[in-house]
Amino acid sequence: FLSAWEQGRVEFVNSVTGKPVLLEFHLPWAFQGFRAFTDPETEAYYTAGEYPWNQALARERRKTLAYCSEVGLALKLGSTWFRVEKGCLRLRLLWPP
């Protein structure tokens, strides 16, 4: 179970730029309040320089998240870490329905 004050984060290395990416988000009613931290080259890879990444991410609000990586990624919910290499992690909030 996660409380209303829990936070999440996803850490991975972009396979094209080779640079680390950190995504942070908040709970509890949805995965929301996303914020990305990376270098300008990697941000441009995702946005093609067309829009401010963090402004777009801040508007996201989802009940399900899915992350896949050939290299590996680590996801933290509250104080628990989940790691995967050459695979995917999928999260779904069960409450509220």
C-alpha positions, 0 to 999 in steps of 0.5 A, spaced: 500 500 500 502 507 498 500 513 502 498 519 499 505 522 500 509 517 497 513 519 490 515 514 485 521 515 480 524 511 474 531 511 472 534 509 466 540 510 461 537 513 454 540 507 449 541 512 443 545 518 447 548 514 453 545 519 458 541 518 464 534 520 465 530 520 471 523 521 471 519 523 478 512 523 479 507 523 485 501 519 487 496 517 490 489 518 486 493 517 479 501 517 477 501 525 476 506 531 477 511 528 472 518 531 472 524 529 468 531 530 469 536 529 463 541 533 459 539 537 453 541 532 448 537 527 451 531 532 452 531 534 445 531 526 443 525 525 446 522 532 444 525 534 437 526 541 440 519 542 439 516 543 446 518 544 453 518 537 456 517 538 463 511 542 462 508 537 457 509 531 463 506 536 468 500 535 465 500 527 465 495 524 469 495 516 468 492 510 472 497 505 468 504 506 467 509 501 462 516 502 462 520 498 457 528 497 456 533 493 453 539 496 457 535 496 464 531 500 468 529 501 476 523 504 478 522 506 485 515 506 489 515 509 496 521 505 499 521 499 494 525 498 488 523 494 482 529 493 477 528 490 470 533 488 464 531 487 457 524 487 459 518 491 461 515 494 468 507 495 468 504 499 474 496 500 475 493 503 481 487 499 484 484 505 488 480 509 486 477 504 481 
